[in-house]
Amino acid sequence: MKATHLFFLGITCIGVSLWGQAPAASQSGHAQSGHAQSGHAQTEHSESVLDRVPEPNAVVAVVDGAPVTYSELQNFLAAMPPQSRAAATKDPESFLRQFALMHRLSKEAEDRHLDRQSPYKEQLAYQRAMLLSTAGLNVLSQEVRVESAEAQAYFEAHKDDFVEVATKVIYLPFSNALPKAGEARTTMTESEALALAEKLVSELRAGADFVAMVKKYSKDEASANRNGDFATLKKTDNIPAEVRAVVFKLKEHEIGGPVRQPNGFYIFRAESVTEPEYLSVAARINTRIHDEKFRKKMDAMRDAIQIKDIRPELIK
């Protein structure tokens, strides 16, 4: 059967919703004891697994009198999104019906020369360009190499980037909105919250118990229930610049803040400051260097494209 893959992808999603759940595989066999018996059982199991892998031309099913081979079906499954593929294989008969239906519809479209007509011709051309450009990107990405010496040198030059700070926090919310008539204020104003935050920072730096202060003052319920434990922060985390500027200057057990955020003040304590060993961050470094090299490669390729005589009024 000839497949027009791009045509099938949209219909596959429809078929997935129709495929039911396959019954759980039955378990059989008896437990065996003894080293020799265990080894024999493992050998038989390995052989049975190998025996289940058919030849590429093995016929999986006959659909409308035409054989469907193992390789044909596997190639089709491999092109499907993982979620659709998992759903399809749970109900082989329903999947084969969808498989055959897509082939019939594709053949019908080709017989009517729909692939040469608008808008299908343009859509096919666009999808082909998208698939091939993605394939090209993958190939170029795989060609980017990061040498171990290069990664080690990067680590030595950027050690501070990989520092991790385990933090505790006290959160003091504020609101400058006026309460409604007849209602009492339930939240501190900004000036009140700042005054309290500065007082707590002074007392904490003088030796006051941070956890006791958390229990008494902090309004962040999640961290307060963990004695103030907030998060282990890294410089690569998506955190506010004001927090970043304070936290990553702290030494172990130092107090930082108060840090103003839109709705409250934060007081931080550094529980630990860790400088990871190279091996613990080597994978991240390789990814970072690879991505930077790849970005530069793509930028250079894009910038090398020559464009002139643009008529923007015609690009609509």
N, C-alpha and C positions, 0 to 999 in steps of 0.2 A: 504494500500500500504506500502510495506517495503522500508525504505529509508536508503541508505548508505550515511550518511551526508558528509563525507569527499570527496566523489566522486563528490558531487553536487557543492561544493563551487566555483570551477573554472568556471563551466558552468553558474553559477548564474550571474557572471559579464557580460557574453555575452548576457544573456536575458535582463539585465537592459537596454542596449542600444536600445532594440527593443520595450520596453514598452513606450507607448505614455503618454500624459498628460490627466488626468481625467478632465472632465468638472467640473466647479465650482458648488458647491451645491447651489440649489435654496433656496431662503429665503421666508418664508411665515409667515402669521399671522398678527394680528393687535395689535397696542399698546393698553394697557389697563391702566385705571387710577384708583386711589383709592388704599388704603392699602390692603383691603380684596382681591380685584381683583389681585393685584400683588402677594400676598401670594399664591392664588389659582393657578396662572400661574406658579409660581416656583415649586409648588408641582407636577403639571402635567408634567413639564419639567423633574424633578427628576425621576418621575415614567417612563417617556418615555425613559430616558437614561438607567435605569435599565432593562427595557423591551428589549432593543437592545442587551444586553449581553446574548447570547444563552447558552444552556446547552452544556457541553463538547462533547456529542455525537450527537449534532445537525448537520444535513447534510448541508454543505455549497454549494456543487455542486456534480453533478454526472458526472464523467469523464470516458468515454469508458465503461459505464455501472456500474462502481464501485463508491460507495459513498465516498466523502472526508469529514471528520468530522471537526468541528470547532477546537477541540483540536489538531488534527493532523496538520492542517494548521497553527495554532498559534505556535505550537512547532517548526515547520519548519521555520516560519518567525522569531521567537526569535533567532534562530541560525545564521541568516543572518546578515551581516554588516548593520549598521543603514542606510547608504546611499542606499544600494541595497534594503533594506526593504521598504524604503519610495518610491522608484521608482516602486517597484513591486506592491504596493497596489494602485497606481494611475490608473492602468488598470487591473482590476481583471481577465478579460477573458484571456488577454495575459499572465498574471502571471500564471494562471491555466494551460495554454498550456505548458509553460516552466516547471512548477512543474511536470506535467504528463510526459513531455519529459525526464526530468532528472530521473524520476522513471523507465521509459522504458529502458533508456540507462544503468542505474545501474543494472536493472534486467538482461539485455542482457550481461553485463560484468560478473555478478555473474554466470549466466548459462554457460558461457564459461570458468568459473574458473579463470578469469583474476586476481582476488584478491589473487590467490595462485601462480601467475607467476611473474617473474621479468620483468620490474622494479616496477610493481604496488604493489607487496607484500611488498617490502622494503619501498616504499613511504608511503603506508598505515601505516606500523609499525612506521615510523618516525613521521608522522602526529599525530598518536595516542599518541606517547610518548610526543610530543610537547604540545598537548592539555591537557594531563593529568598532565604534569609538571607545566603548567600554572595554572591549577586548584589547584594543590598542593601549589604553591606559594601564590595564593589568600587566601587559607585557613590559611596558616601559617601567612600571613600578618594580617588577621583579628583577629588572636589570640594574637597579640601584643597589650598590654594595656599600656596606659599612664595615670597615676593617676594625679588628679588635683594638689595635693601637690607637686608632682614631677615637673609638668610644672611651678608652681609658683616659686619653688626653682631655676629652670633653668633660669627663667626670672631675678630673683634677681642677679644671678651670671653672667649673660650675657647682662645686660642692654645696654652696649655700642654697642652691635651688632644690636640693633634696633633703634639707633639714625638715624634720617633723616635730611638731610641738603638741604634746598632749595637754589639753586645757581644762580648767574648771571655770565656771562663770557665775556671776551674780547679775541678774537683769532687773533694772528698775524702769518700769514704763512711765510715760508721761503723756498728758494731753492738754493742749492749750485751748481746747474748745470749751466754751462756757456751758455749764449744765442748764438744762431746761428749767423754766420757772417752777419753783417748789421742790426741785430735786437737789439732793446734796451731792457735792463733788465726791467721786469715788476713786479718782486717779490724781496723782500729783501733777502739778504744773511742771513745765520744763525747768524753771528756776528751782523749784523745790526738789525735783529729782536730781538735778546737778549738785545742789548743796549736800544732799544726802550721799550721793555717790562720792563726792570729794572727801566727805567725813569718813566714809567706810574705807576708802583707799588709804587715808592717813592712818587709821586704826589698824588696818591689815598690814601695812608696811612696818608698823610698830610691834607686830607680833600677834595680833588678834587671830582667833581661830576662823579660818575661811569657811569651813563647813558649817559652823555655828551661824555665821553671817548669812550663808546661803539659806539655811532653814528659817531664819528670822525675816530676811528681807527679799530674797529673790522671787520674782513673779513668773519665771519661766518654769512651768510645772514639770516638763519633761526632764530638764537637767536637775531641778531641785529634788526630784524623787531619786536621783542618783548621786546625791551629795554634791551637786554642782558639776559633775562630769559633763563636759560639753562635746568635744570632738578632738580627734588628732588631726591637726591642720597641716597641710602641705602648701608650698607656694604655688603649685599648679592648680590648687582648688579654686573654685569660683566663689570667692569671698569678697566682701566690700573692701575697697582700698584702705579705708580708715582702720578696719580691723587688721588687715595685713600689715600696715605700718607699725602697729603696736605689738602684735603677737610675735612677729619674727625678730624683734629686738630683745625679747625677754630671755633671761637666763633661767635655769631651773629654780623653781619656787619663787620667782619674782612676780610682783603684782603689776599689772598694766591697765591703764585707763584713768578715768572713765572715757569710754569711746561712745560718742554720740551717733545714734542711728535715728531714722525718721520718727520712731515711736518710743524710744527709750535709750537708756545708757547701759553699757556693758562694762563690767569689771572682770578682767581676766587674771587667772593665775596659771603659770606654766608648771604643770606637774612633772614633765620631763621634756628634755630637748635632745633629740636623737639625730646624729649624723650617720646615715646608713653607710655600710660597707659597699664597695663597688659592685660586688656580685649581686647584692640584693636589689640594685637598681639598674643593672646592666641591660635588661630587656627594655626598660623604659627609655634608656639612653639610646639604644639602637633604634627604637621606634621614632624617637625625636629627631635623630640625625637623618634617618631615612626619609621622614616626611619633609624635612627642610630641604634636603637634596632634591627630592621629587618635585616639591613646589617650585624650586628654582628652575628645574628642568622644564616644567610646564610653562612657567612664566617666559622663559627664553623662547620656547617653541611658539607661544602665542605672540610675543613681541616681534618675532621674525616674520610674521605674516604681513605682507605689504598690501595696504588698502589705500586707494586714491579715487578721486572723482566721485565721491559719495553724493548721492541725491536723496537726502533724508525724506523729502516730500513723497518719494515713491516707496518708502519702506513703511508700510502701514498694514 
